[in-house]
Amino acid sequence: MAVDYKSAGVDIEAGYEAVKRIKEHAKSTYDERVLGDLGSFSGLYSIAGMGLSEPVLVSGTDGVGTKLKLAFAMDKHDTIGIDAVAMCVNDVICQGARPLLFLDYIAVGKLYPEQAERIVSGIAEGCRQAGCALVGGETAEMPGFYPVGEYDVAGFTVGIVDKKDIIDGSRVTVGDALIGIRSSGVHSNGFSLVRKLVGDDAESLKKEVPGVGVIGEALLAPTKIYVKSVLSVLDKVKIHGAAHITGGGFYENIPRMLRDGQVAEIDTGAYEVPELFRYLCKLGDLSRDSAYNTFNMGVGMVLCVAKEDVQETLSILRDCGEEAFVLGSVAKGAENERKAVLK
């Protein structure tokens, strides 16, 4: 009996169908700087004439993590791609870089073109929200490696910033204000703990929680993309530092924008922690330190600005539709100390 690639578990025709389905989603993210078309061996993007004196390319890569298990159980695949984009572009905007392009990597146990299209539709939506172009990617069918119906998604982005405008924390000064911007939910971190607390089977995820709604739907809310809002602030205000609140929560991420000898004093009473996080903390009997060291607790991005720029920053963010507030300030710490302290 003849053996071919299809009998080994890889369906080339399904691959062709998947590419055909996702092509229009990718094209919806293109601008005049995209050269060529999807399906080439690489993606081309022109950075000519951008008006930067010393252009610097800024790159970032990330995945969605075990949040995917909830997407499998809920059979919801059209927003998980937004998470993949958000985890990358929210990182590069912390350096002041405007995302230009995005590449995705999707690995599946068995390729279902309809499922692939739903995933990429989310990736394209994320790219549109971030103002970047989906210039290519890779879909790998890997039978025997991933269970049928399951997949992994990761992404890679490249942004650009003028060297003089890089946000690197060097301008952060004692007395600066910290501005918190609301998250849309748990985003894409802490899901190993979430799954332990809530479960990741369909029955558990369909539970209705007072003040939260269907828990699975609340947890699958896609990661908020802050690119356009932060760029709007950068147009008028000098941002001294920025932190994307991902894995490690407040304690790990906020100090990354500080300098040695600085402490971020965080007023946890400056905003109302969403009911979803209160519910998770109650389920796991989590201490405050554990919660803020795992989840974003309702704050997805933190900006550091001079005190005199606080009101303008808040006004710009609110005009962009963000819920923003003064979260704390930068204080003097011990020599070589760099940490976040919750008040």
Secondary structure as UniProt FT lines:
FT   TURN            5..9
FT   HELIX           12..27
FT   TURN            28..29
FT   TURN            32..33
FT   STRAND          34..35
FT   TURN            38..39
FT   STRAND          44..45
FT   TURN            48..49
FT   STRAND          55..63
FT   HELIX           65..67
FT   HELIX           68..74
FT   HELIX           80..92
FT   HELIX           93..95
FT   STRAND          98..108
FT   HELIX           113..130
FT   STRAND          133..141
FT   TURN            144..145
FT   TURN            148..149
FT   STRAND          151..162
FT   HELIX           163..165
FT   TURN            170..171
FT   TURN            174..175
FT   STRAND          177..182
FT   TURN            187..188
FT   HELIX           191..198
FT   HELIX           202..205
FT   STRAND          208..209
FT   TURN            210..212
FT   STRAND          213..214
FT   HELIX           215..219
FT   HELIX           227..234
FT   TURN            235..236
FT   STRAND          241..244
FT   TURN            247..248
FT   HELIX           249..253
FT   HELIX           254..257
FT   TURN            260..261
FT   STRAND          262..266
FT   HELIX           268..270
FT   HELIX           275..284
FT   HELIX           288..292
FT   TURN            293..294
FT   TURN            297..298
FT   STRAND          299..305
FT   HELIX           307..309
FT   HELIX           310..319
FT   TURN            320..321
FT   STRAND          324..332
FT   TURN            335..336
FT   STRAND          338..342
//
